Amino acid sequence: MKADRPSATASYVAMGRALAHARGNVRGFRDPFALVFLGDDYRAVAERCIRGRLPRSVRDAMLGHVARATEKLMGPRTMEIDDGLLAMRPGCQLVLLGAGLDSRAYRMTELAESVAFEVDYPSTQAYKRQKAEGLRPVVRELRYVPIDFANEKMGDVLARAGHRTDVPTAWVFEGVISYLLPRDVEASIQAIAERSAPGSRLLATYNEPSRIRRLFGAITRRTNEPQHSSYVPDEMRALLARRGFVVRSDRDGVERARRWATEAWRGWYRFHHVVIADRGDPANGAPVKN
């Protein structure tokens, strides 16, 4: 990761969202900010893909393949998480862990009563804030929370930023778990649990072990962003249960595509899951099953 730009993975997924927004193949999906947040080189590639133009270089051709692949993933994945957020009560807190180039605080008007916390590396946040300059968030308040994940405790950083443990929180843990060591996954979920009032919800992505997952891991290793962790659904369910979370839904890529997309899918993303889990007794205000 370079100091003057976000991670390559953050740019890849933003390209995918930009293509999904432009093509309209995913029911209900809109993200007009995806192109806005991209760096000039990535945005140019995404725009050429959208317009059906030929790449200008070998690198552009490779990035175009990545953009089209992430398009298939990101539309349904984003809709699955957005839909899970809509079940939360108005006024819940929103915490975006490893926020990258996420645009929910700018496009989800349903979060108008929420305080949102974007948690990420300082360099990524500085880039994001520069790109978002002049844009108006739709949330009640947006707080950028820089963190050195290797040397700072997430709970302490959020407490200093004003996150409250007596108000339910929607935790979006998207595109992060696979890049953490298993011990760090457990520590992160423990920290989330400790700051979750009853009625809080965790919306996370994770990968199952598979040959396709290993292929994607090889791609991310080339950008110095190696993947470390994978889980089968029963393992993830047990991990969350040990921290007091009850899984409400856990859909793989094929199930999400069938739910949200309008085109045929061939199962490439079956290994990639979105899990939604609630903290606390549903009778005390936890969201209902989607």
Summary of the structure (lengths in Angstrom):
residues: 290
radius of gyration: 17.9
end to end distance: 36.1
largest distance: 57.4
contacts: 977
relative contact order: 0.14
helix: 46%
strand: 16%
